[in-house]
Amino acid sequence: MHCVKCGEKAAINMRQHKLALCPHHFLDWIPEQVERSIKRYHMFTKEERLLLAVSGGKDSLSLWDILLHLGYTVDGLYIELGIDGGIDYSARSLEYARVFAQEHNLNLLVQDIRHEYGETIPELTARTHRGRYKPCSVCGLTKRHVMNQIAVTNGYTVLLTGHNLDDEAAILFGNTLSWVGSYIVRQGPVLEADRTGLGRKVKPLCRLYEREMAAYALLRGIAYMEDECPFAVGSTSIYYKELLNKLESDRSGAKLSFYLSFLQAKRNGLFSDKVDDRAEQIHPCPKCEQPTSAPGLCAFCRMFANPDEQSQSLQLEP
Amino acid sequence: MHCVKCGEKAAINMRQHKLALCPHHFLDWIPEQVERSIKRYHMFTKEERLLLAVSGGKDSLSLWDILLHLGYTVDGLYIELGIDGGIDYSARSLEYARVFAQEHNLNLLVQDIRHEYGETIPELTARTHRGRYKPCSVCGLTKRHVMNQIAVTNGYTVLLTGHNLDDEAAILFGNTLSWVGSYIVRQGPVLEADRTGLGRKVKPLCRLYEREMAAYALLRGIAYMEDECPFAVGSTSIYYKELLNKLESDRSGAKLSFYLSFLQAKRNGLFSDKVDDRAEQIHPCPKCEQPTSAPGLCAFCRMFANPDEQSQSLQLEP
């Protein structure tokens, strides 16, 4: 397999694009694709204050690298979730993010949720009803809340995340299997700041496959946390990714087509305008002031409202 | 595993319903479910003239059997497609349909497409552009056209098909993977006769799994064509069924939930009313008078409009 641009030995073959590229041309191609997404979906300009959620993994560190290459100024935000899982997960992930930031002379904000809210993700998982059997639900809620809060209170106009196409397709697939209308209609490369207290969120990697991001990190020599989160093993999102990978291996481009045809159908008016009219019932949480559709406190603040709530297993102890 | 109703040895365990039943109670349960679907989706009454599309397979023959059991009067329609495939497919399928009709003293209409239109499905597949690599496309178009034409011209108010949940879920899955809005919004247990020349179509088995229909046919001793259509091997619809079966085996009820939550989302107004406004551009085909959105002849009549069209392989011959 040879690079279609120069004939050198190809480093990667992207069957969905019928495109094989050598390392050199692949490392040009990826930032071009990201720039195209930024422009196509009107994500942000070089004049805006940008905050990137950095996990220490390949996607977010590669995205930071790409954005620098493209001439954007971006600060990073690492959320210290306090996950050990026998592999010192959070501490090691933070270290990868720190090293990258230092080497590139970048600002990295670190928010430690134990310090800020008194509990780590494993502790919240053990204590709360939401957490029972579902650490990913507690973690997702926490990250969304903290990312938004830091972005808004620090005057960033756009929050960037490293979600790649595999992430986006798996989320869409899950929401479509159960036809959760309000989630389906809001999915996309850009989530507008259309509610008071809510920042703008964008996903510049939404058209790039996970394997492309892994190849980019490898070829750029970016050191990143390779272990999956120990809590994510057996999660629904990983299951859907595997199913979509099966589909992709049988029909090249199936994942990309699933996501892009969804965006096209949305632009073509497939969905009713009424689905997302929850906005009318949205109000600011009395505690944190982030928008919520729940009566009273938002789901995040409710998680901390009753600190004496114990997990079922603890309650059963004599 | 024991029957939840009488404690006898169960013949089938339906994990998605947490329901195990013995043969006796299963054979009661299936018609009850069909009757519930007929009522729930307002499919038809006992006073209407009903025509059932019969393929000779387990679904359509079992549905005929169930409808008799429930006291409906239903005529059958067999479409002779002229498929041999080395296993005498169409002729044997017709024989199963004929035997069932004779044994139960039922009317079976037979429409032979070679006799009526001059060509079999394999011949149409070989000759037409649509047919190239896609016999299922030619066959589906033909069956839809012929079923509708026979139902409308013979004064049947409702056309019934034996589509089961696996069929419906696979169709929905395919349409969702490519987000074909106009197909998605029209899918459901009932397709209304909302256009001149179009009969009402209903699918009374839409909530029943394929394995349940196979069990019903077996336990009722219904002789049916067990071979798949030789053209369907490797087809997209079978591929999607396999993928959904993988999902179902990992998560019981996933198929049913996918289909029912879609119907619920549709009722809840997820889709825009505008998607299906093709109706405005619909006109009767100048030849067959069935509704079409194509300019000029409908797709079916177009297939016969140019009988000199040759398949690519024939054209390439010296």
Interface residues (C-beta under 8 A of the other chain):
Chain A: T176 L177 S178 W179 V180 G181 I184 V185 Y239 L243 K246 L247 D250 A254 S257 F258 S261 F262 Q264 A265 N268 G269 L270 F271 S272 D273 K274 V275
Chain B: T176 L177 S178 W179 V180 G181 I184 V185 Y239 L243 K246 L247 D250 A254 S257 F258 S261 F262 Q264 A265 N268 G269 L270 F271 S272 D273 K274 V275
